[in-house]
Amino acid sequence: MPRYLSLVRIDENNAPAEGPSPELMQRMGELIEEITKAGVMLDTAGLTPSAQGRRVHWEGGQLSVTDGPFTESKEVVGGYALMQCKDMAEAIEWTKRFLKTHEEHWTVTCEVREIAEG
């Protein structure tokens, strides 16, 4: 069965300063439990703010490391979900349900991609 990676993209400049509400965390926890019991969720986690991250770049035979935050980026990856689904349609349905756990003041985009096997 194929695996899919859902990259959760957020705009850190427009995300609520206080972070997710307790109600959002509860809804998200309930959905993650449901997805896990369905045998779909393989792994999921949120990521620390980009200010705590680093970018390692390779160009022209040279490496560079840039400290976050990454001001040239409007959106950053704020989390991920690794799912095993029968097809892309099922991965999209679970991702839609995840996005709907958020209150209206959130702007969240998920990029869902099948993992290349072999």
Backbone as a printed PyTorch tensor [residue, N CA C, xyz], in Angstrom:
tensor([[[  0.8460,  -1.1720,   0.0000],
         [  0.0000,   0.0000,   0.0000],
         [  0.9020,   1.2500,   0.0000]],

        [[  0.5940,   2.2370,  -0.8220],
         [  1.4620,   3.4100,  -0.9160],
         [  1.4500,   4.2650,   0.3530]],

        [[  2.5650,   4.9640,   0.5430],
         [  2.6880,   5.9000,   1.6620],
         [  2.6480,   7.3230,   1.1190]],

        [[  2.0980,   8.2170,   1.9280],
         [  1.9550,   9.6170,   1.5450],
         [  2.4810,  10.5020,   2.6590]],

        [[  3.1250,  11.5870,   2.2720],
         [  3.6080,  12.5760,   3.2230],
         [  2.7780,  13.8340,   3.0360]],

        [[  2.1430,  14.2610,   4.1030],
         [  1.3980,  15.5160,   4.0970],
         [  2.2420,  16.5410,   4.8420]],

        [[  2.7350,  17.5500,   4.1050],
         [  3.5300,  18.6220,   4.6970],
         [  2.5890,  19.7550,   5.0740]],

        [[  2.5660,  20.0930,   6.3420],
         [  1.6690,  21.1290,   6.8440],
         [  2.3960,  22.4660,   6.7500]],

        [[  1.8960,  23.3330,   5.8870],
         [  2.5280,  24.6360,   5.6760],
         [  1.7130,  25.7240,   6.3600]],

        [[  2.4210,  26.5850,   7.0920],
         [  1.7710,  27.7110,   7.7650],
         [  2.5630,  28.9840,   7.4890]],

        [[  1.8860,  30.1110,   7.6080],
         [  2.5370,  31.4170,   7.5460],
         [  2.7690,  31.8280,   8.9960]],

        [[  4.0060,  31.7240,   9.4480],
         [  4.3110,  32.0230,  10.8550],
         [  3.9710,  33.4610,  11.2290]],

        [[  3.9850,  34.3680,  10.2600],
         [  3.6790,  35.7700,  10.5460],
         [  2.1960,  35.9980,  10.8210]],

        [[  1.3400,  35.0980,  10.3300],
         [ -0.0990,  35.2530,  10.5230],
         [ -0.7090,  34.1960,  11.4330]],

        [[  0.1040,  33.3030,  11.9520],
         [ -0.4060,  32.2830,  12.8760],
         [ -0.6680,  32.9360,  14.2320]],

        [[ -1.6640,  32.4620,  14.9580],
         [ -1.9390,  33.0370,  16.2770],
         [ -0.7080,  32.9750,  17.1810]],

        [[ -0.3780,  34.1030,  17.8020],
         [  0.8210,  34.1940,  18.6500],
         [  0.7730,  33.1880,  19.8000]],

        [[ -0.4250,  32.9250,  20.2880],
         [ -0.5640,  32.0040,  21.4170],
         [ -0.5190,  30.5450,  20.9790]],

        [[ -0.4650,  30.3040,  19.6620],
         [ -0.4210,  28.9430,  19.1580],
         [ -1.8050,  28.3160,  19.1180]],

        [[ -1.8660,  27.0190,  18.9450],
         [ -3.1530,  26.3240,  18.8540],
         [ -3.9280,  26.4060,  20.1720]],

        [[ -5.2330,  26.5600,  20.0530],
         [ -6.0920,  26.5990,  21.2400],
         [ -6.2040,  25.1950,  21.8350]],

        [[ -6.5660,  25.1070,  23.1130],
         [ -6.7780,  23.7820,  23.7130],
         [ -7.8510,  22.9830,  22.9670]],

        [[ -8.8740,  23.6700,  22.4680],
         [ -9.9400,  23.0000,  21.7250],
         [ -9.4150,  22.4210,  20.4100]],

        [[ -8.5640,  23.1860,  19.7260],
         [ -7.9500,  22.6940,  18.4920],
         [ -7.0890,  21.4770,  18.7830]],

        [[ -6.2890,  21.5480,  19.8260],
         [ -5.4310,  20.4230,  20.1770],
         [ -6.2580,  19.1810,  20.5060]],

        [[ -7.4020,  19.3690,  21.1530],
         [ -8.2650,  18.2300,  21.4740],
         [ -8.8430,  17.6200,  20.1930]],

        [[ -9.3710,  18.4830,  19.2930],
         [ -9.9280,  17.9660,  18.0300],
         [ -8.8540,  17.2520,  17.2150]],

        [[ -7.6680,  17.8390,  17.1690],
         [ -6.5710,  17.2390,  16.4170],
         [ -6.1760,  15.8980,  17.0420]],

        [[ -6.0880,  15.8410,  18.3580],
         [ -5.7480,  14.5970,  19.0440],
         [ -6.7560,  13.4910,  18.7730]],

        [[ -8.0490,  13.8590,  18.7710],
         [ -9.0990,  12.8790,  18.4920],
         [ -8.9980,  12.3560,  17.0650]],

        [[ -8.7330,  13.2500,  16.1160],
         [ -8.6000,  12.8200,  14.7230],
         [ -7.3610,  11.9420,  14.5490]],

        [[ -6.2580,  12.3270,  15.1510],
         [ -5.0300,  11.5210,  15.0430],
         [ -5.2580,  10.1340,  15.6290]],

        [[ -5.9850,  10.0610,  16.7320],
         [ -6.3140,   8.7550,  17.3140],
         [ -7.1530,   7.9260,  16.3440]],

        [[ -8.1320,   8.5620,  15.6950],
         [ -8.9750,   7.8600,  14.7280],
         [ -8.1550,   7.3640,  13.5340]],

        [[ -7.2860,   8.2290,  13.0050],
         [ -6.4630,   7.8530,  11.8510],
         [ -5.5160,   6.7070,  12.2280]],

        [[ -4.9830,   6.7590,  13.4290],
         [ -4.0660,   5.7130,  13.8940],
         [ -4.8050,   4.3870,  14.0440]],

        [[ -5.9980,   4.4170,  14.6560],
         [ -6.7860,   3.1930,  14.8270],
         [ -7.2070,   2.5990,  13.4900]],

        [[ -7.3630,   3.4610,  12.4670],
         [ -7.7250,   2.9880,  11.1320],
         [ -6.5350,   2.3640,  10.4090]],

        [[ -5.3480,   2.4200,  11.0330],
         [ -4.1570,   1.8310,  10.4380],
         [ -3.5320,   2.6870,   9.3490]],

        [[ -3.8910,   3.9710,   9.3090],
         [ -3.4120,   4.8660,   8.2610],
         [ -2.1920,   5.6670,   8.7120]],

        [[ -2.2380,   6.1940,   9.9250],
         [ -1.1740,   7.0770,  10.4110],
         [  0.0560,   6.2700,  10.7960]],

        [[  1.1850,   6.6020,  10.1780],
         [  2.4490,   5.9620,  10.5190],
         [  3.2600,   6.8310,  11.4660]],

        [[  3.1970,   8.1550,  11.2820],
         [  3.9260,   9.0880,  12.1410],
         [  3.3990,  10.4870,  11.8770]],

        [[  3.4300,  11.3360,  12.8890],
         [  3.0250,  12.7310,  12.7410],
         [  3.6680,  13.5480,  13.8410]],

        [[  3.9300,  14.8190,  13.5480],
         [  4.4880,  15.7160,  14.5570],
         [  4.4270,  17.1440,  14.0470]],

        [[  4.4050,  18.0600,  14.9910],
         [  4.5850,  19.4630,  14.6730],
         [  6.0680,  19.7830,  14.7580]],

        [[  6.4630,  20.8880,  14.1630],
         [  7.8620,  21.2970,  14.1830],
         [  8.0130,  22.5870,  14.9760]],

        [[  9.2090,  22.8010,  15.5290],
         [  9.4810,  24.0450,  16.2470],
         [  9.4770,  25.1990,  15.2500]],

        [[  9.3410,  26.4360,  15.7190],
         [  9.3240,  27.5870,  14.8170],
         [ 10.5920,  27.6670,  13.9720]],

        [[ 10.4670,  28.2740,  12.7900],
         [ 11.6110,  28.3610,  11.8760],
         [ 12.7620,  29.1520,  12.4830]],

        [[ 12.4840,  30.0080,  13.4520],
         [ 13.5550,  30.7620,  14.1190],
         [ 14.5530,  29.8310,  14.7970]],

        [[ 14.1190,  28.6150,  15.1200],
         [ 14.9920,  27.6480,  15.7670],
         [ 15.6280,  26.6780,  14.7690]],

        [[ 15.3360,  26.8710,  13.4720],
         [ 15.8350,  25.9540,  12.4520],
         [ 17.0280,  26.5050,  11.6970]],

        [[ 17.5670,  25.6930,  10.8330],
         [ 18.6850,  26.0520,   9.9660],
         [ 18.3870,  25.5150,   8.5800]],

        [[ 18.8720,  26.2100,   7.5710],
         [ 18.8210,  25.7240,   6.1930],
         [ 20.2390,  25.4470,   5.7400]],

        [[ 20.4320,  24.2640,   5.1880],
         [ 21.7230,  23.8930,   4.6390],
         [ 21.5430,  23.8530,   3.1250]],

        [[ 22.3600,  24.6430,   2.4210],
         [ 22.1960,  24.8320,   0.9800],
         [ 23.4720,  24.4220,   0.2500]],

        [[ 23.3020,  23.7440,  -0.8830],
         [ 24.4220,  23.3280,  -1.7320],
         [ 24.2660,  24.0130,  -3.0740]],

        [[ 25.2670,  24.7630,  -3.4930],
         [ 25.2280,  25.4250,  -4.7970],
         [ 26.6550,  25.6920,  -5.2660]],

        [[ 26.9050,  25.3790,  -6.5090],
         [ 28.2120,  25.6460,  -7.0950],
         [ 29.3590,  24.9890,  -6.3510]],

        [[ 29.1070,  23.8230,  -5.7660],
         [ 30.1530,  23.1130,  -5.0380],
         [ 30.4210,  23.6610,  -3.6490]],

        [[ 29.5720,  24.5710,  -3.1760],
         [ 29.7670,  25.1830,  -1.8550],
         [ 28.5500,  24.9400,  -0.9680]],

        [[ 28.8120,  24.7160,   0.3060],
         [ 27.7530,  24.5730,   1.3030],
         [ 27.6070,  25.8720,   2.0730]],

        [[ 26.3700,  26.2170,   2.4190],
         [ 26.1330,  27.3480,   3.3100],
         [ 25.0500,  26.9530,   4.2970]],

        [[ 25.1080,  27.5390,   5.4730],
         [ 24.1120,  27.2880,   6.5180],
         [ 23.5280,  28.6400,   6.9180]],

        [[ 22.1950,  28.7230,   6.8950],
         [ 21.4940,  29.9520,   7.2460],
         [ 20.6390,  29.6990,   8.4730]],

        [[ 20.7630,  30.5610,   9.4760],
         [ 19.9260,  30.4730,  10.6660],
         [ 18.5340,  30.9960,  10.3580]],

        [[ 17.5190,  30.3840,  10.9780],
         [ 16.1540,  30.8820,  10.8590],
         [ 15.9800,  32.1180,  11.7140]],

        [[ 14.9130,  32.8520,  11.5870],
         [ 13.7900,  32.5830,  10.6820],
         [ 14.1560,  32.9170,   9.2410]],

        [[ 13.3940,  32.3700,   8.3230],
         [ 13.6920,  32.5030,   6.9110],
         [ 12.7620,  33.5540,   6.3110]],

        [[ 13.2070,  34.7930,   6.3530],
         [ 12.3550,  35.9220,   5.9790],
         [ 11.9070,  35.8900,   4.5300]],

        [[ 12.6630,  35.2270,   3.6520],
         [ 12.2650,  35.1720,   2.2490],
         [ 11.1220,  34.1920,   2.0060]],

        [[ 10.7440,  33.4240,   3.0170],
         [  9.6830,  32.4300,   2.8780],
         [  8.3880,  32.9450,   3.4870]],

        [[  7.3210,  32.9200,   2.7010],
         [  6.0150,  33.2840,   3.2410],
         [  5.4770,  32.1360,   4.1020]],

        [[  5.6130,  30.9240,   3.5960],
         [  5.1400,  29.7580,   4.3350],
         [  6.3200,  28.8740,   4.7150]],

        [[  6.1920,  28.2160,   5.8600],
         [  7.1900,  27.2500,   6.2980],
         [  6.4760,  25.9530,   6.6540]],

        [[  7.2110,  24.8640,   6.6690],
         [  6.6450,  23.5860,   7.0830],
         [  6.5240,  23.6120,   8.5970]],

        [[  5.3000,  23.4850,   9.0880],
         [  5.0430,  23.5300,  10.5220],
         [  4.8110,  22.1610,  11.1250]],

        [[  4.6900,  21.1440,  10.2770],
         [  4.4600,  19.7950,  10.7640],
         [  4.3090,  18.8430,   9.5930]],

        [[  4.0650,  17.5860,   9.9110],
         [  3.9260,  16.5820,   8.8560],
         [  3.0830,  15.4240,   9.3610]],

        [[  2.5690,  14.6640,   8.4100],
         [  1.9080,  13.3970,   8.7120],
         [  2.3630,  12.3940,   7.6670]],

        [[  2.7840,  11.2360,   8.1140],
         [  3.1640,  10.1440,   7.2320],
         [  2.0520,   9.1050,   7.3210]],

        [[  1.3680,   8.8940,   6.1880],
         [  0.1960,   8.0210,   6.1680],
         [  0.3720,   6.9120,   5.1440]],

        [[ -0.2610,   5.7830,   5.4180],
         [ -0.3050,   4.6810,   4.4610],
         [ -1.7630,   4.5310,   4.0530]],

        [[ -2.0550,   4.8420,   2.7990],
         [ -3.4310,   4.8700,   2.3080],
         [ -3.5480,   4.0230,   1.0470]],

        [[ -4.7830,   3.6560,   0.7110],
         [ -4.9710,   2.8440,  -0.4890],
         [ -4.6860,   3.6380,  -1.7530]],

        [[ -4.8890,   4.9880,  -1.7030],
         [ -4.6170,   5.8200,  -2.8740],
         [ -4.5650,   7.2900,  -2.4620]],

        [[ -4.2670,   8.1600,  -3.4260],
         [ -4.1640,   9.5930,  -3.1580],
         [ -5.4940,  10.1550,  -2.6620]],

        [[ -6.6010,   9.6600,  -3.1880],
         [ -7.9120,  10.1610,  -2.7810],
         [ -8.1300,   9.9720,  -1.2740]],

        [[ -7.7450,   8.8190,  -0.7520],
         [ -7.8930,   8.5810,   0.6850],
         [ -6.9720,   9.5120,   1.4790]],

        [[ -5.7440,   9.7100,   1.0200],
         [ -4.8080,  10.6200,   1.6960],
         [ -5.3660,  12.0440,   1.7250]],

        [[ -5.9880,  12.4570,   0.6300],
         [ -6.5890,  13.7950,   0.5560],
         [ -7.7630,  13.9050,   1.5310]],

        [[ -8.5810,  12.8870,   1.6280],
         [ -9.7350,  12.9320,   2.5510],
         [ -9.2880,  13.0870,   3.9970]],

        [[ -8.2630,  12.3220,   4.4170],
         [ -7.7520,  12.4690,   5.7820],
         [ -7.1600,  13.8600,   5.9840]],

        [[ -6.4760,  14.3730,   4.9710],
         [ -5.8640,  15.7030,   5.0760],
         [ -6.9430,  16.7790,   5.1920]],

        [[ -8.0180,  16.6540,   4.4450],
         [ -9.1350,  17.6100,   4.5490],
         [ -9.6980,  17.6120,   5.9660]],

        [[ -9.8600,  16.4410,   6.5190],
         [-10.3920,  16.3500,   7.8910],
         [ -9.4500,  17.0110,   8.8830]],

        [[ -8.1280,  16.8350,   8.6800],
         [ -7.1530,  17.4920,   9.5400],
         [ -7.2900,  19.0090,   9.4390]],

        [[ -7.3660,  19.5330,   8.2260],
         [ -7.4650,  20.9820,   8.0500],
         [ -8.7320,  21.5400,   8.6960]],

        [[ -9.8190,  20.7900,   8.6380],
         [-11.0860,  21.2600,   9.2170],
         [-11.0830,  21.2940,  10.7420]],

        [[-10.0740,  20.7210,  11.3930],
         [-10.0000,  20.8180,  12.8590],
         [ -9.6180,  22.2390,  13.2890]],

        [[ -9.0330,  23.0230,  12.3770],
         [ -8.5620,  24.3720,  12.6980],
         [ -9.6990,  25.3890,  12.7150]],

        [[ -9.5800,  26.3720,  13.5920],
         [-10.5360,  27.4670,  13.6190],
         [-10.3710,  28.3070,  12.3500]],

        [[-11.3760,  29.1560,  12.0660],
         [-11.3850,  29.9540,  10.8400],
         [-10.2310,  30.9410,  10.7470]],

        [[ -9.6680,  31.3920,  11.8800],
         [ -8.5990,  32.3880,  11.8140],
         [ -7.2440,  31.7960,  11.4170]],

        [[ -7.1560,  30.4860,  11.2970],
         [ -5.9200,  29.8360,  10.8440],
         [ -5.8830,  29.8170,   9.3180]],

        [[ -4.6760,  29.9400,   8.7620],
         [ -4.4360,  29.7040,   7.3380],
         [ -3.4030,  28.5810,   7.2640]],

        [[ -3.8500,  27.4310,   6.8000],
         [ -2.9990,  26.2380,   6.7630],
         [ -3.1470,  25.5840,   5.3960]],

        [[ -2.0380,  25.1680,   4.8220],
         [ -2.0310,  24.4490,   3.5490],
         [ -1.2680,  23.1510,   3.7510]],

        [[ -1.8010,  22.0680,   3.2200],
         [ -1.0800,  20.8000,   3.2570],
         [ -0.7250,  20.3910,   1.8380]],

        [[  0.5180,  20.0370,   1.6600],
         [  0.9800,  19.4900,   0.3890],
         [  1.0830,  17.9860,   0.5780]],

        [[  0.2970,  17.2340,  -0.1770],
         [  0.2600,  15.7790,  -0.0420],
         [  1.0000,  15.1720,  -1.2300]],

        [[  1.9930,  14.3350,  -0.9170],
         [  2.8060,  13.7220,  -1.9700],
         [  3.0300,  12.2480,  -1.6650]],

        [[  2.9310,  11.4430,  -2.7110],
         [  3.2160,  10.0190,  -2.5470],
         [  4.7220,   9.8310,  -2.4280]],

        [[  5.1070,   8.9390,  -1.5530],
         [  6.5200,   8.6380,  -1.3630],
         [  6.9570,   7.6620,  -2.4460]],

        [[  8.0020,   8.0060,  -3.1650],
         [  8.5330,   7.1540,  -4.2240],
         [  9.1760,   5.9260,  -3.5820]],

        [[  8.7110,   4.7700,  -3.9580],
         [  9.2310,   3.5130,  -3.4070],
         [ 10.2590,   2.9270,  -4.3630]],

        [[ 11.2710,   2.2840,  -3.7630],
         [ 12.2390,   1.5600,  -4.5590],
         [ 13.2980,   2.4170,  -5.0430]]])
